[in-house]
Amino acid sequence: MTDTQFQEQGGAATMDPSPLLRWVSSKFMTYMADQERVSRRRQRLEKQRQRRGEPHRIEYFHQVEDAYSHLAVQLLGPLLERYDIELVCHQVHAATGRNAPEPKRLLDLARVDAATVAADYGLEFPSAAQAPDATLIQQARQVLAGAGQEDFASTAIAVGDALFAADAARLTDLATQLGSADADTTSRLLDSGTSRRAQLKHYSGAMFYYQGEWYWGVDRFYHLEARLRELGVRRPGCAPIAPRPGIEDGPLKDNGSLTLEFYPSLRSPYTSIIFDTTLALAQSTGVNLVVRPVLPMVMRGVPATREKGQYIIFDTAREAAALGLRWGTRIYDPIGDPVRRAYALYPWVVEQGLGNRFLSEFLKAAFTDGVNTNTSRGLRQVVEATGLSWSEASQHLDDTGWETLIEANRLAMYGFGCWGVPSYRLLDADGEPRLALWGQDRLWLVAREIQRCLAGGTAGKTSA
């Protein structure tokens, strides 16, 4: 998908792709999601590595002011201890332009999120970290730039501890003890690391790269570990470093005193793989589920690049596989009119008591069954799979009341510091937020917080 496929005005896309372009992009998305293709590519790359006699080389890209990077760098020592690999570390600039539509919001969210998940992964991050100022960030960069590869991880951890504690004296002590590169050398190293990341077709900090694939921070590290384990690289007797926590729905059950707000969109691959699981978690725990759909990001003026789009599809496919889901076998991109027409039906469908089932069927049609929801035939298939009459539904295709509802949901989501989907907010019996976070890979944390609330605990109370 190209960056110029849509023209945005007033926060919403005003031009849809042509039928041919939609078909082509859908075929490419299906190609990117094909796990058999990924497996064949892995086998080919491994054979090439063996022929060249190269080590299993992993590259890591660190951004000092990024909280996710501070978690990720804590994995480097255990990675070298437990796996027979070679590690190359780079310091990088933050993403810019279309790859970073909300840079300040992302850094703010990252600090809260990192503090929330750190303990569950056996890592450390200060619970009250504030945004470090530019002077401290530059000092941290220079100290880390003075470290060699062997000392990169330990230096980055020490620098990060001081930076997120806003401890200028500690950073100065580190510069004295460990040395510090000058500004020009630091700039060259940052530019070099950032260029290497761009050459390998990525844009974010806290990233691990191994043989053509990217792994983001602690949350995707379990995919990297699984791949290394399959290659026989893990040393005998060593346990995994950062397995993904499971989504636990018990043992306590609520009576509807807690409210779980769920913010999905109909064009979000990540939403599509967690939607039904979210509904199931709410049902099994007894919380009051409020589903608040929003427009897809690109349809509300949040840009996306080709490399980000490709990574999202590839990443969703492996996340789906890890969840044991059939996903991406046939994708038909619902961007634009399909989403708008589905949302036009949504208030009427909710009145019939089938809102959640309708959203579920739409996501399944678009991301698994390859239904062209841009046609009346395709949308009719979704409506009838929901258990509704197409003749009745079609009378609501031109309704506009949905726009106010969907926009109110977006404003509510932005209000608690999230802008992407799926996002979650858990409210207690008094309507006070217990948890507010973004990402399908955080549903396990939602489940744990539900249990903490039901047990009468206060741990984990936070909001982005």
Phi, psi and omega in degrees: 000134184270163181289337187255019182293332184236147172253122183257138178212128179065027176084004179223148179290134181251358180223128178267158175293153175295161177305321180293315181294322177298318180296314181297314181295326179293319177298320180291320177298319177297320178299315181295332182274353187289108183287334175293321176298317179299317180297317179296320180295318177300316180298318180295315180294324179293320177297320178296319179298315181296318180297324181278349180070030183270155175285170171284101188258122177249135176251139181237139185239117191246133177241112194299324184273003181265120182297326178296325176295324180294326173290315186297321184293338176290348179273347188293316179300306177301326179299315179290328181288323190259347183231143180275080184226165170252135184242129176240123184251142179232144169262139187226160170283163172293154174298151181228170174064221186292343177277354180220070184293337182226064188300315181292316178302320181295316179295321178295314179297321182299321180295315179295314183296316180298318178295328182286321187263345190306309185297323180294337177261004181073027182244178183232139172202136183294138185286339184241033182296137176253165179296121179290148181278167188298325181295316179293322179298315179296320178296318178298318178300318183291322177297315180293326179294337178278353181272146173276178181300321182294331183256005187300310185297310183296322179293317180297322178295313180297317179296316180295320178302315180289319184297312184282348171267001183054039184262086182297323180297319180295320177296321178295320177297319179296321178297322179289316183286318189257343185095165183208133177284156176284171186298320182293316179297318179299316180298318179295319179294318178297317179296320180295314179296319180293321177295320179297318178299316179295322178300325180271004171072050169217180195213350191253163171274176179062032185252139171252139179235130176215119174042062172085000182231149182250146180225118186270113169051204183292334185286336178247005182297330181294332174293317178297317179297320179297320180293317179295323179296318179297330179276358180076028185268340181288135183288148183303139176080002182265134178274161174301151184275313186220070176294148179292127175299146180279159177272104187257127185253016182209182011267346186278149181233137182271163176251023181093009180286330178268147177239126176253112174271133184234122183248095178259173166222159186274359177242012184267114176303318180297320175301318187296332182269350183241355185301305183295325179293324176296315177299318181294321178297316180298318181293317185288332181266345178083008179286158176278113183266128175240110181269125185233083183293151179229167174292149172304151186303314184293336179277351175244025170087009176268112189287160176218142179261167178301314184294324178292317179299318179295317180297319182298316180295313179300316182292318178299320181298317181285328174295319178297317179298320179295332178273359180076027184259148168273116186210144173078007180297326172211121180247136172230106190303121182267017183303142173088234186304319179304318179293315181298317181291323177295318178291331175298324178282336193303312180301321178294319180297320178299321178299332178276000179078020186232026183302313183292320179295322179298312178299318179298314181294324178295313180298319178297317180298316185285322191250355179232318186263354176066036179277130178281092183284001175280350178255156177298326179297316180293315180293325176299321179300319178295314182300315183287328175294334176287338181101024183242165180274127178293322181299324176284318182297318185298341178289348184251008185294336180259007178297147180241358182299337181298331186299317179295318180297311184293323178291322177299322177296317179298316181297322178296318180295314177298329182297331177254021167092010178245153180221348179253171183235156353284142174243158182226146168221127180255125181248142179276186185297337179268004182081010180274139181291130174260332184201137175217120186204169186238133169124135176297337179276016175243006181296329176300325180287322175301314181299318180293322180291326175302314180294322178296318178298315183292333178277357178086015182275168178241353181298141175090358181292117185200163175210139176288000000 
